[in-house]
Amino acid sequence: MRKPKTRAAWPEKRRTYMEPYWSEDELAKHLKVSRSFLWELRKKGLPCIRIGRTVRYLPMEVTKWLSRNQNNQQGPNKEPQGGRS
């Protein structure tokens, strides 16, 4: 006699960890900057995702972007502060 087929529960090893997205307020608080500064960074390429009317950030992607762009804060065509030598 055959046993009836039952659906097995998803095994634990098949579950993947999904890092939560942060809101603008959460990221601004974490970085200690204003929301308007985040808007300026988004114009420069800060990775984000729009969900409806809200903007969300993946912390790992933001960290990577900030580390890649920390030495390019003034932009490619601006002189260093302090004037010419």
C-alpha positions as CSV (number, residue, x, y, z in Angstrom):
1,M,0.0,0.0,0.0
2,R,1.3,3.4,-1.0
3,K,1.7,6.2,1.5
4,P,-0.2,9.4,0.6
5,K,2.1,12.2,-0.6
6,T,2.4,15.1,1.8
7,R,4.1,18.4,1.2
8,A,7.2,18.7,3.1
9,A,7.9,22.0,4.9
10,W,10.7,24.2,3.5
11,P,13.9,22.9,4.9
12,E,15.9,25.5,6.9
13,K,18.8,25.3,4.6
14,R,16.7,26.6,1.7
15,R,15.8,29.8,3.5
16,T,17.9,32.7,2.6
17,Y,18.6,35.7,4.8
18,M,17.2,38.9,3.3
19,E,18.7,42.1,4.7
20,P,16.0,44.6,5.5
21,Y,15.8,47.8,3.6
22,W,16.1,51.1,5.6
23,S,13.9,54.1,5.2
24,E,15.3,57.5,4.6
25,D,14.9,58.4,8.3
26,E,16.7,55.3,9.4
27,L,19.6,55.8,7.1
28,A,19.8,59.6,7.9
29,K,19.9,58.8,11.6
30,H,22.5,56.1,11.1
31,L,24.8,58.3,9.0
32,K,24.0,61.4,11.1
33,V,23.0,63.5,8.1
34,S,19.8,65.2,6.9
35,R,17.3,63.7,4.5
36,S,18.0,66.5,2.1
37,F,21.7,65.5,2.1
38,L,20.6,61.9,1.2
39,W,18.6,63.4,-1.7
40,E,21.8,65.1,-2.9
41,L,23.7,61.8,-2.6
42,R,21.0,60.0,-4.6
43,K,21.5,62.5,-7.4
44,K,25.2,61.5,-7.3
45,G,24.4,57.8,-7.6
46,L,23.6,56.6,-4.0
47,P,21.9,53.2,-4.6
48,C,18.3,53.1,-3.5
49,I,15.0,51.5,-4.5
50,R,11.6,53.1,-4.8
51,I,8.6,51.3,-3.4
52,G,5.6,53.3,-4.3
53,R,6.3,56.8,-3.1
54,T,8.9,55.7,-0.5
55,V,12.6,55.4,-1.0
56,R,14.5,52.5,0.6
57,Y,18.1,51.7,1.0
58,L,20.0,48.4,1.3
59,P,22.6,49.1,4.0
60,M,25.3,46.9,2.4
61,E,24.9,48.6,-1.0
62,V,25.1,52.1,0.7
63,T,28.2,51.1,2.6
64,K,29.9,49.9,-0.6
65,W,28.9,53.0,-2.5
66,L,30.2,55.3,0.3
67,S,33.5,53.5,0.5
68,R,34.0,53.7,-3.3
69,N,33.1,57.4,-3.3
70,Q,34.6,58.7,-0.1
71,N,37.7,60.1,-1.9
72,N,35.6,61.8,-4.6
73,Q,33.6,64.1,-2.4
74,Q,34.4,67.3,-4.2
75,G,33.6,66.0,-7.7
76,P,35.8,65.6,-10.7
77,N,36.1,69.3,-11.8
78,K,36.3,71.2,-8.5
79,E,39.5,72.6,-7.0
80,P,40.6,71.4,-3.6
81,Q,39.6,73.8,-0.7
82,G,42.2,76.3,0.3
83,G,42.7,77.9,-3.1
84,R,45.6,77.7,-5.4
85,S,49.2,77.2,-4.2
